[in-house]
Amino acid sequence: MALVPALRMSERLPDAEKALPVLKVIYWNAGRIQEIGGASKKTLHPIVAKAAKTKDPHGGESLRAISREDDMDKAENLFAGMTKSSLQDAYNHLQWIVQDDMNVHRFVLAHRVWKLVDIVGPAHAHTIPRQSVRFCVKNEQNIITNEKRHPSPIRTLVPKLLDQHNLIGRALGTKDPEDTWVEELSTLIYTAGKERATDAVAAAIAEGFSPESIGEAISLAANQLVLRQGNGRTHGDSRGVHGSDAMNAWRNMNRVTNPRNTVVGLLVGAYHTAEYSADPKVKGEPYPHEAHRKMVKATGPDTLLKEAEGAIRENLAERHENGPIFRKLKPGVPSV
């Protein structure tokens, strides 16, 4: 999942530093591969040779049904046959299982595999998205075997909204709203709860607003999560980072999928963002607080960038036990 962003970063760096992001990903991947035994622990075995060429307009529904049955072999063979017919169609069919549960990694992985196909080439076009199939089926295994793990309510909510707002079979909207409309929808998504937020997005689609404008509103709601990350984390269980990653994935996938999947992708993205917004950890005043703003004296872009770099290099981190204050950590001590 990290290779494509690393390549994009490398394009923005000076020539002498271009290789660094890519080398970091290669180093990390190679380390993980060796940790579990390297080539002796291969998981992906050739299946394309025995997979029949499949061109089924209802392939997404079939793939989803097999995934819910926790049948890895059958799901992999069906998807392999789909890729033999049309990689674009196969990717649209894949969306049905990606949309079937709430998990930021299933969303981001599905987004990245499409981008990786251009890098690895047609010869490996099946191997890359195949990983998404496996991820989704393994997730279903967890639902079936874990008594406390239940399927997301999105499985019943999406069909209900598609029918209620008559969203299937219609052309995607092209209305470009005013900024105030985008801000109002964004605020609703962040504050109104997941069912109401998802219904509001369904209504916006039915009114003919463009997927880009609706996606922008959901992304802005995810940004509100970032601005309220009171625990100071930037990864792991961070609602802000995961919420933003998820919406970045959905907006990019929506640009290459068919209208049905674009619509459902927006609904799932809205639900996921609103679900995160319910977390008490992302409530309250957004950053920067007034105390933080008063600490910034610079006004010019060059000076601001210099101060930002200095704060990063000197490990100036936020702390919240006694309110939003700054402290300077000792050299070698990680930020918290």
C-alpha positions in Angstrom: 0.0 0.0 0.0 2.9 2.4 0.6 4.7 2.0 -2.7 2.6 4.3 -4.8 2.7 7.2 -2.3 6.4 6.7 -2.0 6.8 7.1 -5.8 4.6 10.3 -5.7 6.8 11.7 -2.9 9.9 10.9 -4.8 8.7 13.0 -7.8 8.7 16.0 -5.5 12.1 15.6 -4.0 15.5 16.9 -5.2 17.4 14.4 -7.4 19.8 13.4 -4.7 16.9 12.4 -2.4 14.4 10.9 -4.9 15.2 7.3 -4.1 14.8 7.6 -0.3 11.0 7.1 0.0 11.1 4.0 -2.3 14.1 2.5 -0.6 12.3 2.9 2.8 9.3 0.9 1.4 11.5 -1.8 -0.1 13.5 -2.1 3.2 10.3 -2.4 5.2 8.7 -4.9 2.9 11.8 -7.1 2.6 12.1 -7.1 6.4 8.5 -8.2 6.9 8.9 -10.9 4.2 11.9 -12.3 6.0 10.3 -12.2 9.4 7.7 -14.7 8.4 10.1 -17.0 6.6 10.6 -15.5 3.2 10.1 -17.7 0.1 9.5 -20.8 2.2 6.2 -19.3 3.5 4.5 -18.4 0.2 0.8 -17.8 0.5 -0.2 -16.9 -3.1 0.0 -19.9 -5.3 -0.8 -19.9 -9.1 -4.5 -20.2 -9.8 -5.0 -18.3 -13.0 -4.2 -21.4 -15.1 -7.2 -23.3 -13.8 -9.6 -20.3 -13.5 -12.1 -20.2 -16.3 -12.6 -17.0 -18.3 -15.7 -15.3 -16.7 -17.8 -12.4 -18.0 -20.8 -12.1 -15.8 -22.7 -8.8 -15.4 -23.7 -10.0 -11.9 -20.2 -11.1 -11.0 -20.0 -8.6 -8.1 -23.0 -10.1 -6.4 -21.6 -13.6 -6.9 -18.2 -12.6 -5.5 -19.9 -11.0 -2.5 -22.0 -14.1 -1.8 -19.0 -16.4 -1.9 -17.0 -14.0 0.3 -19.7 -14.1 2.9 -19.6 -17.9 2.8 -15.9 -17.7 3.7 -14.9 -19.8 0.7 -11.4 -18.5 -0.2 -10.7 -21.0 -3.0 -14.0 -20.3 -4.8 -13.7 -16.6 -4.4 -10.1 -16.5 -5.8 -11.0 -18.7 -8.8 -14.0 -16.6 -9.6 -12.0 -13.4 -9.5 -9.2 -14.9 -11.5 -11.6 -15.7 -14.2 -13.0 -12.2 -14.2 -9.6 -10.7 -14.7 -9.1 -12.9 -17.8 -12.1 -11.3 -19.4 -11.6 -7.6 -18.4 -9.5 -6.1 -15.6 -11.8 -3.0 -15.5 -14.9 -5.2 -15.1 -13.1 -7.3 -12.5 -12.3 -4.2 -10.5 -15.9 -3.1 -10.5 -16.9 -6.6 -9.3 -14.3 -6.3 -6.6 -16.0 -3.2 -5.2 -18.9 -5.3 -4.1 -16.8 -7.0 -1.4 -14.7 -4.0 -0.6 -18.0 -2.1 0.2 -19.3 -4.9 2.4 -17.8 -4.0 5.7 -16.1 -1.1 7.6 -12.3 -1.4 7.5 -9.9 1.3 6.4 -7.4 -1.2 5.2 -9.8 -3.0 2.9 -10.6 0.4 1.3 -7.0 1.6 1.0 -5.7 -1.7 -0.3 -8.3 -1.8 -3.0 -7.4 1.7 -4.0 -3.6 1.0 -4.1 -3.9 -2.3 -6.0 -5.5 -0.4 -9.0 -2.6 2.0 -9.0 0.0 -0.8 -8.7 -1.3 -2.5 -11.8 0.4 0.2 -13.9 3.6 -0.4 -12.1 3.8 -4.2 -12.2 2.4 -4.5 -15.7 -0.3 -6.6 -17.3 1.5 -9.9 -16.5 0.8 -9.4 -12.8 -2.6 -7.6 -13.2 -4.4 -10.4 -11.4 -1.9 -11.0 -8.6 -2.2 -7.4 -7.2 -6.0 -7.1 -6.8 -6.2 -10.7 -5.8 -4.8 -9.5 -2.4 -8.0 -7.5 -1.9 -10.1 -10.6 -2.4 -8.1 -12.5 0.2 -8.3 -9.6 2.6 -12.1 -9.4 2.4 -12.6 -13.1 2.7 -10.3 -13.3 5.7 -12.2 -10.5 7.3 -15.4 -12.5 6.8 -13.7 -15.5 8.5 -13.2 -13.2 11.5 -16.9 -12.2 11.5 -17.9 -15.9 11.4 -15.6 -17.2 14.1 -15.6 -14.2 16.5 -18.8 -14.0 18.6 -18.2 -10.3 19.3 -17.6 -9.4 15.7 -20.7 -8.7 13.7 -21.1 -7.5 10.1 -21.5 -3.8 9.6 -25.0 -2.4 9.5 -24.0 -0.9 6.1 -25.1 -4.3 4.6 -28.7 -3.5 5.3 -28.5 0.3 5.2 -27.1 0.7 1.7 -29.7 -1.5 -0.1 -32.4 0.4 1.8 -31.1 3.8 0.7 -30.5 2.8 -2.9 -34.1 1.8 -3.1 -35.5 4.7 -1.1 -33.7 7.3 -3.2 -33.9 5.4 -6.5 -30.2 5.6 -7.0 -29.5 2.6 -9.2 -29.7 3.1 -13.0 -29.6 6.9 -12.9 -26.8 9.0 -14.4 -24.4 10.6 -12.0 -25.1 14.2 -11.2 -23.1 17.2 -12.4 -24.4 20.0 -10.1 -21.5 22.0 -8.7 -22.8 23.6 -5.5 -21.6 26.7 -3.6 -19.0 26.4 -0.9 -21.7 26.9 1.8 -23.6 23.8 0.6 -20.4 21.7 0.8 -19.7 23.1 4.3 -23.2 22.4 5.5 -23.1 18.8 4.3 -19.7 18.3 5.8 -20.9 19.6 9.2 -23.9 17.3 9.0 -21.8 14.3 8.2 -19.5 15.1 11.1 -22.2 15.8 13.7 -25.5 14.0 12.8 -24.6 10.3 13.3 -23.8 7.6 10.7 -27.4 6.7 9.6 -28.5 10.3 9.1 -25.2 11.2 7.5 -25.4 8.4 5.0 -29.0 9.3 4.2 -28.0 12.9 3.6 -25.4 11.8 1.1 -27.9 9.5 -0.6 -30.3 12.5 -0.9 -27.5 14.7 -2.3 -26.8 12.0 -5.0 -30.6 11.9 -5.8 -30.6 15.7 -6.2 -28.0 15.5 -8.8 -25.0 16.9 -7.1 -21.7 15.7 -8.6 -19.7 12.9 -6.9 -16.7 15.2 -6.6 -18.6 17.8 -4.6 -20.2 15.2 -2.3 -16.8 13.5 -1.9 -15.3 16.9 -1.0 -17.9 17.3 1.7 -17.1 13.9 3.2 -13.3 14.6 3.0 -13.8 17.9 4.9 -15.7 16.0 7.6 -12.8 13.6 7.8 -10.5 16.6 8.2 -12.4 17.5 11.3 -11.3 14.2 12.8 -7.7 15.2 12.1 -8.1 18.6 13.8 -9.5 16.9 16.9 -7.0 14.1 17.5 -6.5 14.9 21.1 -4.3 11.9 21.8 -1.5 13.2 19.6 -1.2 10.1 17.5 -0.7 10.2 13.8 -1.1 6.6 13.0 -2.3 3.3 14.6 -5.7 3.9 16.1 -5.9 7.5 14.9 -9.4 8.3 13.7 -8.2 11.3 11.7 -5.5 9.6 9.7 -7.6 6.5 9.0 -10.7 8.6 8.2 -8.8 10.7 5.7 -7.0 7.6 4.2 -10.4 6.0 3.7 -12.0 9.0 1.9 -8.9 9.5 -0.2 -9.3 5.8 -1.3 -13.0 6.1 -2.0 -12.7 9.3 -4.0 -10.0 7.8 -6.2 -11.8 4.6 -6.7 -15.0 6.4 -7.5 -13.3 8.1 -10.4 -12.6 4.8 -12.1 -15.6 2.7 -11.2 -19.0 2.4 -12.8 -22.0 4.6 -11.6 -23.4 2.0 -9.2 -20.1 1.6 -7.4 -19.5 5.3 -7.3 -22.8 5.8 -5.6 -22.2 3.0 -3.1 -18.7 4.2 -2.5 -19.9 7.6 -1.5 -22.5 6.0 0.9 -19.9 3.8 2.5 -17.4 6.6 2.8 -20.0 8.8 4.5 -21.0 6.1 6.9 -17.3 5.3 7.8 -16.5 9.0 8.4 -19.6 9.5 10.5 -18.9 6.3 12.5 -15.5 7.6 13.4 -17.0 11.0 14.3 -18.9 9.4 17.2 -15.7 8.7 19.0 -15.4 11.0 22.1 -11.7 11.3 21.4 -12.4 13.5 18.3 -14.9 15.9 20.0 -14.2 19.4 21.3 -12.4 22.4 19.9 -10.4 21.8 16.7 -6.7 22.4 16.6 -5.0 24.8 16.6 -6.2 26.1 19.9 -5.9 29.8 20.7 -2.9 29.1 22.9 -1.2 27.5 19.9 -2.0 30.3 17.5 -0.6 32.9 19.9 2.8 31.1 19.8 3.1 31.7 16.0 4.7 35.0 15.4 5.8 34.6 11.8 3.5 35.7 8.9 5.5 35.0 5.7 5.5 31.6 4.1 9.3 31.1 4.2 9.5 32.0 7.9 6.5 29.8 8.7 8.1 26.8 6.9 11.4 27.4 8.8 9.6 27.5 12.1 7.6 24.4 11.3 10.8 22.5 10.4 12.5 23.7 13.6 9.6 22.5 15.7 9.7 19.0 14.1 13.5 18.8 14.4 13.5 19.9 18.1 10.7 17.5 19.0 8.2 20.1 20.1 5.2 18.0 20.9 1.7 18.5 22.3 0.6 17.2 25.6 -2.9 17.0 27.1 -2.8 15.8 30.6 -3.0 19.4 31.9 -4.4 21.1 28.8 -2.9 22.0 25.4 0.7 23.0 26.2 4.0 22.5 24.5 7.0 20.9 25.9 10.5 20.2 24.6 11.5 16.6 24.8 15.0 15.5 25.6 17.1 14.4 22.6 16.4 10.8 21.6 13.0 10.7 23.4 10.2 10.1 20.9 7.3 12.5 20.6 4.1 11.6 22.3 
